[in-house]
Amino acid sequence: MTDDSDLELVLPPEEDRLAEHLASQRPFPTPGFRGTLGRHLAAIDPGYGPRPDRFSIMVSAYLGTGALFIALGALQAMGAL
């Protein structure tokens, strides 16, 4: 969320009162609901597990291939190919 304290908004008085009312009446879930939701999400989270062997080599290969295709596309766009 953004911090609205540094914004210099000038609202008409009726809109300012409405904004204060809406900010004060913002609903929050109860602590019991938040705790239950947190436990539920933790239980169904499969996690990421260990990375595959040679992960950095695979990523480098994908990046290199992508850069090669971009270079070939640029050469084709310039008419060099």
N, C-alpha and C positions, 0 to 999 in steps of 0.2 A: 504494500500500500504506500501511497505517497504521504509525505508529511505536509499538511496544509498550513502549518504555522508560518512558512515563509512566503505564502501567497498573499498578495495585497488585493483582495477582492473588496469592492465597495458595492454592497447590496442595499436595496431599499429596505426600510425598517421592517416591513411586513415579511419580506423574504428572509431577512436576518433572523427574525423570531421563528419562522418556520424551520430554518436550518438548525437553530439551537434546539428546537423541539425534537426534530428528527434525530439529531445526534444524541440527545439524552434518552430517547425512547428506543434506541437500537437494541434489538433482542440478542441475547447471548445464550448459548446452550448451557444447561446445568452442568455442574462438575461431574455428576454421575454419568450423564450422557457422554461427555467428552472422554471420561475414563473408559467407558465401555467401547466407544468407537475406537479409541487408541489401541485397546487390547485386541479388538476384532481385526483392525488393519494389520497389526503386528502378526497375528496368527495366520492371515491369508497371504502375507508377503512371502513370495518364494525366495527372495534375496537374489543376489547377483552371482554368487558362487565364485569359484576360482576362474581366472582367465585361462583361455586355451594356451597350449604351448606355442611358442613362436608368435605370440600375438603382435608384438611390435614389428616383426618381419611382414606379417600379413597386412597390417595397416600401412606400412611403408610401400608395399607392392600396390595396394589400392591407390594410394596417393600418387605414386609414380605413374601408374597407368592413366589416372585422371589427368595429370599434368601433360602427359604425352598426347592424349586426345585433345586437350585444349590447345596445345601447340600446333597440332595438325589442323585443327579447325581454323586457327588464326592464319596459318600459312595458306589454307585453301581460300579463306575470305580475302586475303591480299592478292590472290591470283598466282602465287608462287607454285602451286601444285595443279 
